[in-house]
């Protein structure tokens, strides 16, 4: 058995199986020690039409080989480091910083009352949001690569073996487990779940998108985002390696070597599809859906029907991550720690900010209730609250 690491568009992916990856992969891997045959695009010169302002900055410690996504709850930001550091910041002021006592691997999930993280050994650690005191511990069947999802009385954790666990927020008691079979060769990715008032939405290997009942973990519907094509196992990988997005009765997801597809969130009825390969993911704006493809090109598709609106290819092979819609701008981070703001209408560059020079592998997080603020975390552990002006 051979294992080859593939980092694409800011998401750490691992192929498990009897296969090797070509040298072309190195061009997409900002941490590769070998010289890539294809060089990333140079940083394009821009004429700023706005500003990305740094509101505050802190350091939480390196994320190492994991994707440690921060959590934003109102004016509060929770962030974690690979070494087990977990901290709360209110408007940039550190309220508490604790040592979880274990290495962390799955980013942060948080609500008004609870903060939850996961470990490489499948441990789920919950802490009181007010002061960081331990609340409860639970266990899942394998390493936790994605941030837990919290809403109401439920904590949902995804393990790396395609299982999804629901725990009671009050005491960590397990409510149910959802499990499905996986193909022989899959991408190891930090894809998590989306937890709404109606259901839990998750993408899987083989290009499937599933809606799961909050109450008992039963599948409400299953639809195909992409279908496997090709003759080899590598060619047939068509995994949903990023979080779906749910907005106004529609749920959309994108697959590696597959498609972008949107469905009715209640029934799973397919609304439209477009061919595009992505591991970074997508976001939904007022009139468009934005996707970063596997080569770092940012695409905009018309929200109703999927017609192409524009694409921005001047960040090609720069390890561009998931796009985030902030007001009328689209924000992405790259492998050198730059934050780029693009115009929602045509994809032109509006502004740029340098961080600490390390990759922005975690998806930027929007501050809810604000149309100009977001939070990013770099691989070295810088946590930055930003404002678009």
N, C-alpha and C positions, 0 to 999 in steps of 0.2 A: 504494500500500500504506500502510495506517495501522496504528499500533501504539498500544495503550492499556494502561497498567499497572494491574493489579488486585492489591491486597494483601488477602488474606482470612485471618483467623484466624492471623495471624503468619507466613504463608508468602508469599513474593514470587512473583507469577504474572504472566506476560505473554501476552496474546493476540496472535498473529501472523496477519495476514490482512486482508481487506477488510471491516473492521467497526469500529464504535465502541461504547463502553460507556456506559450511561446514568449520570446523576448519582448514582443510588443507590449506585454503586460507591464514591463518595467517603465515604459513611457507614461503609464497612468498611475504609477505608484510613487508618490513623493518621498517615501522612506526607503526606496530600493537603493542598495549599495552598488549595484551594477550600472554601467552607463547605458541609458536608454538609446535605442536606435532612432526614435522619434522624440525630438525635444518639445517640451511644453511651449506654448505660444509666449513670446515676450510680453511683459506687462504693457498694454496699449496706452499710449498717451491720450489724455482726455482734456476737454475744456469743461471744468466743473460748472454745473448748473445749480448746484446746491451744496450742502455740507453734511457730513456724518460727524456729529459732535460726540465726544466722549464725556458722558455724565459722571461716571465713576469707574474705577478699576480695582480689582483685588486679585489675589493669587490663592489657588486652592491646591496646587500640586499637579504634577503630570498625570495624564490619563493613560500613559503607557500604550499598550497595544489595544486598548478598549476605546469605545465611543461613549464618553460620560456626558450625557446631556443634562444641562441645568434645568431646574423647574422654576417657573415664575408664577407667583400667586399674588395678584395685585401689585403692590410696591415691594414685595418681598421676593428675594431670589435665594434659592437653595442650590448649592453646588457640591460636587464630590470629587476627590482625587483617588487615583489608583491605590495609594497606600492606606486608604481607609479614612482619610480626613473628610468630614462633612461639616458644612457651615451654613449659617443663615445671615443674609445681609438685607437690611431695610434701608432703601435709598442710599446704598453704599456703605452704611454703618454696620460693622459686624456685631450681631446680637449674641451669637454663640458659635463656637467651633469645638467639635468633639472628635475623638478617635473612635471609629466604629469597632476597632479591635480586629478587623479582618480586611484583607484586600477587597476592593470593590470593582465591579465590572459592568454594572447595568444602568448607570445614570441614576437620576433622581426623579421620583414621583412624589407629588405633594398636594395637600389640600389645606384648608384653614387650620386643621387640627393635627395632621399626621404627615410625616416624611418617611418615605420608604425607599430602600436601595437593595440591590442584589449582589451576590458574590459569585466568583468562579466555581465554587463548590455547591451552588444551588441554594444557598441560605438567603432568606428574605428577612431583612432587618428593618423594624419600624421604630420610629422615635417621635416623641411629642414635639410638635412644631414650635410650641412656646419657648421651650428651654433646652431641647435636645436630649431630654431624658429617654432612656430606652422604654419602649411601650410593649413590644412583643417580638417574637421570632417565629419563623415558619420555615418550611423547606419544600423545594421543588426537586424534580428528578435530574436536572442537569444545570450547567452554568446559565446564569442570567446575563444576557447581552443587551437587553433593552430596558429602558426606564419603566418601572411599574406605572400603571394607570389607576388613578383614584377618582371616585365620584360617589357622593352619598355614603352609603354604608358598605361599599365594596372596594376592595383592592384587587386588581387583576395583574398577574405576573405571567410573562411568557418565558418558558425555558427553551434551551437550544435544541431540544429533541421534538419540536412541533407540538408540545403540550401547553395548554393555557389553564392557569389555576386562578380560582376566585377565592378570596379570603374575606372574612368579616373584618371590617375596619376597626371594630371595637376591641377585638381580642385576638385576631389572627387565626381564628378557627376556619378550617377549610370548608368551603361551601360546595364546590364541585370542581371537576377536571374535564377539560375538553381535549381529545386526542385524535389525530388523523395519521394515516400512513404517509411516508415520504419516499420519493424516488431514491435510487441507489447513489446518485451524485447530486449534491445540493450545494447552494451557497451558504456559507456561514456569515450571517449578517445581523446587524443590530435592529432588525425590524421588530416593532412592538405591536400594540393594539390601540384601537381608538374606542374609548368608552363613552357612550352617550346615554341619555335617559331611556332610550328604547332598546338598545342592543350593544353588542361588542362586535367590532369589525376587525378582521385580521386577514392579511394575505399570506399565502403559503407557497412552498415549493411546488412545481408543476403548474404554476400560473393560476391558482385558485384564490378566490376571494370568498370569505365565509362571514355570514352574520350569525351571531350566537346569542341566545337568550340570556339576559342577566340573571334570571331567577334560578335556572337549573343547568345551564351550560349546553342545552340542546341546540343543534343547528337549525336556524330559522330558514336559511336558504344558502345555496352555494352556486357561484357563477364563475365562468372562465374568463380571466383577464387575458390570458395568452395560451396558446397550444404549442406543445413541443414539436419542433421541426428539425430535420437533419438526420444523418445516419449514425453519427457518433454520440456518445454520452455527453461530451462537452457541447456539441451543437444542439442537443436536445434540452439543455438547461433553459428553463423559462420560468424562473422563480420571481415571486413578488418579494423583493428584498428591501422594501421601505414601507413606511406606514401609509395606509390609505388616508384619504381626507374626506370628511363628511360635511356637507354644506347644503342647507335648504332643500332637504329631501333627496339629495344626490350623493352618492359615494363613488369616488374615483380612485383607481389604483394603477400602477404601472409596473411592468415586469422586465427583467433583464432578458435580452434577446427575444422580446415579445412586443407588447402593445401597451398603450394607454387606453383604458376603458372606463366608462362611466355607467352607473347603474342606478335604478330607483332604489333608495335605501330601505324601503319597506318590503319590496317584493323581490329584489334582485334582477328585475327586468333590465336587459341591456339597452342603453340609450344610444351610445355610439362608441366607436373605437378608432384609434389611429396607430399606425405602426411606428414605434419608437422604443429604443432599448435604454433602460435606466436602472441604476441601483441607488441613485441619490434620492429620488422621490419627486414630489410635486407639491404645489399649493394652488388654491383657488382664489381668484380675485373677483371683482365685480362683474367683469365681462369676459374674462379669460382664465384658462388653466395653464400654469407654468410648470415646465418639466426640464430638469437638467439631464441630458442624455449621458451615455457611458463615456463619451469623449469630452465632456465638459461644455457642450453647446447648450445654451438655454433657449428653449422653444416656448412660444405662446400660441395656444390654440383657442379658438372661439368656444366659449363655455357651452353654448347651445348648438351642438352639431359637430364641433371639432375642426372647423376650417382653420388652416394655418394663418396666423396673423403676422408673426415675425420670428426670426431666430437671431441670437447673438452668438457668433462663433469666434470672437476675438479673445475668449478665455479658454480656447481649446487645449485640452490636456493639462490644465492647471489644477487638477484635482478639485473641481468646483462641486460644492455640495448642494443640498436641497435648497430650492428657492423659497423665500418667505415674502409674502405680500405684506407690506407695511404702508398703509395709506394708498397712494397712487404710485408707489415704487416697489420694485422687486429687488430683494437683497440676497446676495450669495457670498459665501466665503471661499477662499482658495487655499492651495497647499503652502503658500508663503505667508499666510495669516492676513491677507488683505480682505477687507470687506468692500464689496462693490454694490452700489445702488444703481439700478437700471430704471428707465422710464417704463411705466406700465403700458403705454400706448405703442411704443415703437422699439423698445429694447436698447435705446441709446444710453450711454453712460452719463449719469448725473453727478456722482461723487464717489470718492474712494477713501478708505482709511487703512493705514498700516497698524497692525497690532504688535505682537512680540516676535514675529518672524516664523512662528511654528504653525502647522496646518490647523485649519478650522474644520475638524472632522465631525463634530456634533452639530446637529441641525440648529440654526438660530431659533430663538424663542421669542414670540411676540408678547408684549405686555398687553393683556386684555384690557379693553376700555380706552386704549390709546391708539391713535392713528399715526404715530411717529416714533414710537420707542420699541426697542428690542434688546435682547441679551445674547451675547455669544461667548463661547468658551473655547480656548485654543488647546492644542495638544500639550503644550507646556504647562497649562493650568491657569492662564490669565482668564479672568471673568470680567467682561466689560458690558456695562449698560450704555446704550447708544441712542442718540436721537437724530432723526433725519430732518434737516432744515432746508 
